[in-house]
Amino acid sequence: MFRSLVLLVGAALTASACTPSYARPLVDVAVVDRDNGDWLPSWPHRGQQWIAGTPGHRYSVRLTNTTGQRVLVVLSVDGVNAVSGQTANPSQAGYVLDAWQSTEINGWRKSLDDVAQFVFTDLPDSYAARTGRPDNVGVIGVAVFEERVYREPPRPYPTPYPYGYPPMAREGEAAKAERRASGNAAPAPAASEMGRESAAADAAAQSIGTGHGSREWSPVSQTQFVRASRSPAQIVQLRYDDYRSLVARGVVPRQRDPYYRNRNEPNAFPSGFVADPPSRGW
């Protein structure tokens, strides 16, 4: 049955547009800088999506259900489940979104009433590093599950053939299935090893992580949710680091970003309208 005790998001927004679920992913994921109100843009790089976080800024993860059915979203930040604090796994607790619902997750869940704010911070001060789990710092991920819909079981029909297949035929089919499974599984160790090497290289260059910030009121309730499958229907990962590190990695071009402009430089448009000049004093 795969029943899970999960969290039903309380104060949430309803999406204004209802786009058919087949045209979009089940859940849209975005990151919002709460200190300046910006939705952080993403850059594709080597098959991954990257965002630039500003150290010291609070952020939230915005989740939007694009379907007409409830979904369960298991949220992982730096490899840690944002609800339970466990090392993240898709089988764990998460947030349930109603049809077309959109909400922002602002921090680490501390109780049904409050969270500790997500904040971009130096890597050693991240929650994952402080709890001895620095290997996956720099990644925000969600695993999305659809809900099992109960239908009336079909009526039984008589077996069309009075006898089963010959034993040799069953053995032959089983052997074929086993060979197919073993053939598909064979390349996995090499790919897994390459993934570990790539992850280790990225982790070595990581500059920032997600800290355990101030407490904030964020009420939720509990509900039951029966997953339609053991495996998630959708997995999304967003990598992040500070802007300078993304430039060094080659994720963003080596050019000055308008948000990181030196405030002491001259600005052609410093304000809106022409002010009166000061009096000459005579």
Number of C-alpha atoms within 10 A of each C-alpha: 10 11 10 16 14 21 22 20 24 16 11 13 13 14 15 9 8 13 13 12 15 9 9 12 18 23 27 14 19 18 22 19 19 15 11 10 9 11 16 15 12 18 15 13 14 6 6 13 17 22 23 23 25 17 19 16 15 23 27 19 22 17 21 23 29 27 23 15 16 19 28 27 27 25 26 23 27 26 22 25 23 26 23 15 17 13 16 20 14 19 15 18 21 26 25 26 25 20 17 23 23 22 19 19 21 23 27 25 22 17 14 17 13 17 23 20 22 28 27 27 24 18 21 16 16 24 25 25 19 13 11 8 15 19 15 20 27 28 20 22 22 25 22 26 28 21 16 15 9 8 6 5 6 6 5 6 6 6 8 6 7 7 7 8 9 8 8 9 10 12 11 11 11 12 12 12 12 12 12 11 11 11 10 10 10 10 10 10 10 10 10 11 11 12 12 12 11 11 13 13 11 15 15 9 13 19 20 24 29 33 27 19 19 12 15 16 14 19 16 17 13 14 13 12 23 19 21 18 13 11 14 18 14 14 17 16 16 20 19 25 27 20 20 14 17 23 16 12 15 11 20 20 11 11 7 10 10 7 8 10 9 9 8 6 7 8 8 6 7 7 8 6 7 6 7 6 6 6 6 5 4 3
